[in-house]
Structure formats: structure tokens, C-alpha cells
Amino acid sequence: MLEIISHYSSGISLADIVKLSQMAKTTVFRILDILKKDNISAITPPLRNIF
């Protein structure tokens, strides 16, 4: 997941991460939530771009 996100300095959408990772949307969302809580990634409302 971090490898995917790292290739998009201007951000990437949740839908694109789901496609690229081939993981379920709920799994991707849970992982992103953990990364956000640990200040590893940021999500712009309403889930438009993930950095």
C-alpha cells in the first residue's frame, strides 16, 4: 500500500488504490485508517486524495 501511495506525490484516490492493490475496498480503507492514525498518510475530505 505504501509503495502504491509513494508513486503519487499529488495524491491518489481510494478507488485507484483498490484497483492497483487488488484488495477489497474495506481492507484498503482499514489499512489507510491505520496509516492515518500513525501520521504516515493523510486523507483529504471526503476521501478524495490519499497522500
ROLO-563903 format. One record per residue (C-alpha): residue number from 1; residue in one letter; x, y, z. Coordinates in nm, 3 decimals, always signed. Layout:
<pts>
<num = NUM residuo = A c1 = X c2 = Y c3 = Z>;
...
</pts>
This chain:
<pts>
<num = 1 residuo = M c1 = +0.000 c2 = +0.000 c3 = +0.000>;
<num = 2 residuo = L c1 = +0.275 c2 = +0.247 c3 = +0.090>;
<num = 3 residuo = E c1 = +0.457 c2 = +0.162 c3 = -0.231>;
<num = 4 residuo = I c1 = +0.145 c2 = +0.246 c3 = -0.433>;
<num = 5 residuo = I c1 = +0.086 c2 = +0.572 c3 = -0.246>;
<num = 6 residuo = S c1 = +0.451 c2 = +0.676 c3 = -0.277>;
<num = 7 residuo = H c1 = +0.428 c2 = +0.689 c3 = -0.657>;
<num = 8 residuo = Y c1 = +0.159 c2 = +0.962 c3 = -0.644>;
<num = 9 residuo = S c1 = +0.301 c2 = +1.277 c3 = -0.486>;
<num = 10 residuo = S c1 = -0.016 c2 = +1.472 c3 = -0.570>;
<num = 11 residuo = G c1 = -0.234 c2 = +1.204 c3 = -0.410>;
<num = 12 residuo = I c1 = -0.432 c2 = +0.903 c3 = -0.527>;
<num = 13 residuo = S c1 = -0.796 c2 = +0.814 c3 = -0.484>;
<num = 14 residuo = L c1 = -0.926 c2 = +0.529 c3 = -0.274>;
<num = 15 residuo = A c1 = -1.075 c2 = +0.369 c3 = -0.586>;
<num = 16 residuo = D c1 = -0.738 c2 = +0.378 c3 = -0.761>;
<num = 17 residuo = I c1 = -0.562 c2 = +0.220 c3 = -0.463>;
<num = 18 residuo = V c1 = -0.825 c2 = -0.057 c3 = -0.460>;
<num = 19 residuo = K c1 = -0.766 c2 = -0.122 c3 = -0.832>;
<num = 20 residuo = L c1 = -0.387 c2 = -0.115 c3 = -0.808>;
<num = 21 residuo = S c1 = -0.362 c2 = -0.321 c3 = -0.490>;
<num = 22 residuo = Q c1 = -0.632 c2 = -0.570 c3 = -0.593>;
<num = 23 residuo = M c1 = -0.754 c2 = -0.570 c3 = -0.232>;
<num = 24 residuo = A c1 = -1.109 c2 = -0.532 c3 = -0.109>;
<num = 25 residuo = K c1 = -1.220 c2 = -0.173 c3 = -0.054>;
<num = 26 residuo = T c1 = -1.287 c2 = -0.236 c3 = +0.317>;
<num = 27 residuo = T c1 = -0.936 c2 = -0.379 c3 = +0.363>;
<num = 28 residuo = V c1 = -0.777 c2 = -0.081 c3 = +0.189>;
<num = 29 residuo = F c1 = -0.984 c2 = +0.159 c3 = +0.397>;
<num = 30 residuo = R c1 = -0.881 c2 = -0.012 c3 = +0.723>;
<num = 31 residuo = I c1 = -0.513 c2 = -0.004 c3 = +0.630>;
<num = 32 residuo = L c1 = -0.537 c2 = +0.363 c3 = +0.531>;
<num = 33 residuo = D c1 = -0.710 c2 = +0.442 c3 = +0.859>;
<num = 34 residuo = I c1 = -0.420 c2 = +0.285 c3 = +1.050>;
<num = 35 residuo = L c1 = -0.166 c2 = +0.477 c3 = +0.840>;
<num = 36 residuo = K c1 = -0.358 c2 = +0.798 c3 = +0.903>;
<num = 37 residuo = K c1 = -0.371 c2 = +0.740 c3 = +1.280>;
<num = 38 residuo = D c1 = +0.006 c2 = +0.680 c3 = +1.280>;
<num = 39 residuo = N c1 = +0.060 c2 = +1.001 c3 = +1.078>;
<num = 40 residuo = I c1 = +0.209 c2 = +0.804 c3 = +0.789>;
<num = 41 residuo = S c1 = -0.053 c2 = +0.915 c3 = +0.538>;
<num = 42 residuo = A c1 = -0.314 c2 = +1.186 c3 = +0.511>;
<num = 43 residuo = I c1 = -0.660 c2 = +1.177 c3 = +0.359>;
<num = 44 residuo = T c1 = -0.828 c2 = +1.486 c3 = +0.221>;
<num = 45 residuo = P c1 = -1.203 c2 = +1.501 c3 = +0.279>;
<num = 46 residuo = P c1 = -1.418 c2 = +1.344 c3 = +0.153>;
<num = 47 residuo = L c1 = -1.170 c2 = +1.066 c3 = +0.072>;
<num = 48 residuo = R c1 = -1.061 c2 = +1.241 c3 = -0.246>;
<num = 49 residuo = N c1 = -0.686 c2 = +1.203 c3 = -0.227>;
<num = 50 residuo = I c1 = -0.458 c2 = +0.999 c3 = -0.012>;
<num = 51 residuo = F c1 = -0.104 c2 = +1.123 c3 = +0.045>;
</pts>
